[in-house]
Amino acid sequence: MTKGSKIEASAWYDNSANNKFNPDPTKDVRWGDQSWQEMMIGFFNITFDASKDPMELLRPARKAPAAPAGLE
């Protein structure tokens, strides 16, 4: 990835009667670890040069510059 790249994750759930795999469209679906529950959790891993200081690699993003006067 290049500097400034972003990671985006999207999920869609079809709890309608149109979903042939939905056993009960009238039942609320709540978060849970089981496959019949909502399971969207995004994970990602990173690797970096072990000789580098991790705190330098993962430093907080800089604040955006202030808007010019009169353009706030």
Backbone hydrogen bonds in HBPLUS format (Angstrom, degrees):
<---DONOR---> <-ACCEPTOR-->    atom                        ^
c    i                          cat <-CA-CA->   ^        H-A-AA   ^      H-
h    n   atom  resd res      DA  || num        DHA   H-A  angle D-A-AA Bond
n    s   type  num  typ     dist DA aas  dist angle  dist       angle   num
A0005-SER N   A0002-THR O   2.97 MM   3  5.62 151.3  2.06 145.6 145.4     1
A0019-ASN N   A0016-SER O   3.25 MM   3  5.72 163.9  2.28 110.1 114.7     2
A0022-ASN N   A0019-ASN O   3.01 MM   3  5.42 166.8  2.03 117.8 121.7     3
A0027-LYS N   A0024-ASP O   3.09 MM   3  5.64 165.2  2.11 119.5 124.2     4
A0038-GLU N   A0030-ARG O   3.13 MM   8  5.79 153.1  2.20 137.5 139.8     5
A0032-GLY N   A0038-GLU O   3.14 MM   6  5.90 148.6  2.24 165.6 156.1     6
A0037-GLN N   A0034-GLN O   2.99 MM   3  5.39 161.7  2.02 115.1 120.2     7
A0052-LYS N   A0049-ASP O   2.99 MM   3  5.58 164.8  2.01 120.1 125.2     8
A0056-GLU N   A0053-ASP O   2.92 MM   3  5.37 136.3  2.11 111.7 123.8     9
A0057-LEU N   A0053-ASP O   3.17 MM   4  6.56 153.2  2.24 150.2 158.4    10
A0058-LEU N   A0054-PRO O   2.91 MM   4  6.02 147.8  2.01 150.0 158.0    11
A0071-LEU N   A0068-PRO O   3.02 MM   3  5.67 157.0  2.07 145.1 146.2    12
